[in-house]
Amino acid sequence: MCKKKQELTIPVTNPLDKRPPILKKNLDRNLCVCNEVLKMDIINAIVNGATTVEEVKEQTYATDGNGCCTQQVERLIECLCWPETQE
């Protein structure tokens, strides 16, 4: 799980279960084309504790090329680390 926002009380077996469908697409494709990093590898880094782009870069080398995937990585961090508030 992500380090921040740990007040989540219900354990989630698959971190993508409650996420928008766009996060579930193309998991086996490169999100970072410069360094050929799969989207699923980036998601795994985030789920295993990476909460910043820099931490994702250290673990996967994503965003280490020309940075064209930085916004996508930021969005994944946002979606996976800061769950929607419960109503």
C-alpha positions in Angstrom: 0.0 0.0 0.0 1.0 3.6 -0.4 2.7 5.3 2.6 0.3 8.2 2.6 -3.4 8.2 3.4 -3.3 4.9 5.2 -6.6 5.5 7.0 -8.2 3.1 4.4 -9.9 0.4 6.6 -11.1 -2.1 4.0 -8.2 -4.1 2.6 -8.0 -4.1 -1.2 -6.7 -7.3 -2.8 -6.3 -5.7 -6.2 -5.4 -2.0 -6.1 -7.1 -1.5 -9.5 -10.5 -2.9 -8.3 -11.9 0.5 -7.4 -10.2 2.6 -10.0 -11.4 4.1 -13.2 -11.4 1.7 -16.2 -8.6 3.7 -17.9 -6.2 2.5 -15.2 -7.0 -1.1 -16.0 -6.3 -0.8 -19.8 -3.0 -1.6 -21.5 -1.2 -2.9 -18.4 1.1 -4.9 -20.6 2.1 -1.9 -22.7 5.0 0.5 -22.1 3.9 3.7 -20.3 7.4 5.0 -20.5 8.5 4.4 -24.1 12.0 5.8 -23.6 13.0 3.1 -21.1 10.4 0.5 -22.1 8.7 0.5 -18.7 5.4 -1.3 -18.5 2.4 0.4 -17.0 1.9 -2.5 -14.6 5.5 -2.1 -13.4 4.8 1.5 -12.6 1.6 0.6 -10.8 3.4 -2.1 -8.8 6.0 0.5 -7.7 3.3 2.8 -6.5 1.4 0.1 -4.7 4.6 -1.0 -3.0 5.3 2.5 -1.6 6.5 4.9 -4.3 4.5 8.1 -3.7 6.4 10.5 -5.9 7.6 10.6 -9.4 11.2 10.5 -8.2 10.5 7.3 -6.2 8.9 5.7 -9.2 11.9 6.8 -11.3 14.3 5.2 -8.8 12.4 1.9 -8.9 11.5 1.6 -12.5 13.5 4.2 -14.6 10.2 5.6 -15.8 10.4 9.4 -16.6 14.2 9.1 -16.8 14.2 9.7 -20.6 12.7 12.9 -22.0 10.0 12.9 -19.3 7.0 12.6 -21.7 5.3 10.1 -19.4 5.7 12.2 -16.2 2.1 13.4 -16.2 0.8 9.9 -16.7 2.9 8.7 -13.7 1.7 11.6 -11.6 -1.9 10.6 -12.4 -1.3 7.0 -11.5 0.2 8.1 -8.2 -2.8 10.4 -7.6 -5.3 7.7 -8.4 -3.6 4.9 -6.4 -2.4 6.7 -3.4 -5.2 9.1 -2.7 -8.4 7.1 -2.8 -11.7 8.8 -3.4 -13.4 9.9 -0.2 -16.2 7.7 0.9 -19.7 9.2 0.8 
